[in-house]
Amino acid sequence: MDASKHQALDRYEPDTALTRLIRIPVRIVVLVLVLPVRMVWDLLAAGWHAADRTLLRPLGRGLAWLADTLVLTPLSWLFTHVLTPLALAVTWLATALFIWPWIGLWRYVAVPVAKYGVAVPLVWLYGTVLTPLGHGAAWLFTTLVVAPAGGLWRHVLVPAARYGVIVPLVWLYGAVLTPLGRGTAWVLDRVWQGTAWVLGGVWKGLAATGRGLGIAVTWLVMTLLVAPASWLYRRVLAPVGREIADAAEVAWRIAGYLSRAVGRGIAWLFRHLIGVPVAWAYRTVCTPLGHFVRDALWAPARRAALEAGRAARGALATARETVRQARRDAWRALVGGTAGARSGEPQGVPARTLGSTTTVPSAAQAPETSLLDEKLVKQG
C-alpha cells in the first residue's frame, strides 16, 4: 500500500495498541515465509532469461533456417518451376477440351436454335394470334360478367345492406346501448370508490402496526449484531489485515534485496572459480596451441594437398594429350597424311613465327582439343 492509502486509513482509523503490538512479529513471520519464495522466483526468472538467450533464441533461429532451407525454399522452387507450369498446362488443356467446345456449342448451335426455332415463332404467335384472342375474350368477359355483377352490387346489395342493416344498428347503438352502458359504468364507479375507502382504512391500521414492529426488530438487529460486527471489523480485523498486507509488501522487497545479494555472490564465485580460470586457459593454452596447429600442421598439409592436386591434374592432362597424339599418329599411319583425316575431327593450326604471317613447315601444330576436353581439363 502506498503513502496516500496509508494516510487515508490513518485519517479514519488511527494507530492502536493492537496494531503496534502485532506489527513487528507479523513482519518477521512473513519475511521468513516470503524469502524462500522470492529466492526461488528470482532463480527461475534468471534461469528462464539465460535459457532464452543461450538456447531458445539460437534454437529458434536454427529451426527457422532449417525450415527455410529444407522446406520453404524447395516448396517455393517446386511451386514456381513445377506446380505453376503444370497448373497452367492443365488449365489450358481443360479449357481446350471442355470449355471451348461447350462455348462453341452454346454460341453456334443452342443460341441460334433457341432464337430462330423457338423464340421467333413464339413471338409471332403471341403478337398475331394470342393478343387479339385475349382482347376479344376480355371484352366478352367484361360484357357478360363484370357489367351485370357491378350493376347488381351497386343498385341492389349496397342499398339493402345500408338501409336494412347498418342504419338500424347505428340507431340501436346511439339510442339504447350507449345510455345503458353509461349508467352501468356510473354504478360500478360508485361501488369501487366505497370499496376502496373501506380497504384503505384497514390498510392504514395494519401499516401503523407493522411499522412499529419493524422499528423494534431493526433496533434489536443493529444493537445485537451490526454494532458488534462493525466494532470487530474496524478495531481488530481491518488493522490485522492491513498490517499483514504491509508486512507482505515489505517482506517481498527485503527478500528481493537478499535474493539479489545472494545471486551476486554466487555469480562472483562462479566468475572467479570457473570463468576466470577458463578464460586464462583459453588465452594462454588453447589460443597458442590452436595457432601452432594452424601454422605448423594445417597450413603445410593444405599446401601439400593443393600441390598434389595440381600435380595430379597436370599428369592427367599430359596423359590425355599423349593419348590424343598417339591416336592422331596412328590415324595418319593408316590413311597416309592429313588429307585423309576424318571430316568430324578439327584440323591442326600451323604455328607461326614471331612478327610474321608465314607458317613454319617444321613447327609442331597446335594441340588437337575439343570443347569437352577443354572443359575436363579446366575442371580437373
Buried (B, 14 or more C-beta within 10 A) or exposed (E): EEEEEEEEBEEEBEEEEEBEEBBEEBBEEBBEEBBEEBBEBBBEEBEEEEEEEEEEEEEEEEEEEEEEEEEEEEEEEEEEEEEEEEEEEEEEEEEEEEEEEEEEEEEEEEEEEEEEEEEEEEEEEEEEEEEEEEEEEEEEEEEEEEEEEEEEEEEEEEEEEEEEEEEEEEEEEEEEEEEEEEEEEEEEEEEEEEEEEEEEEEEEEEEEEEEEEEEEEEEEEEEEEEEEEEEEEEBEEBBBEBBBEBBBBBBBEBBBEBBEEBBEEEEEEEEEEEEEEEEEEEEEEEEEEEEEEEEEEEEEEEEEEEEEEEEEBEEEBEEBBEEBEEEBEEBEEEEEEEEEBEEEEEEBEEEEEEEEEEEEEEEEEEEBBEEEBEEBBEEE
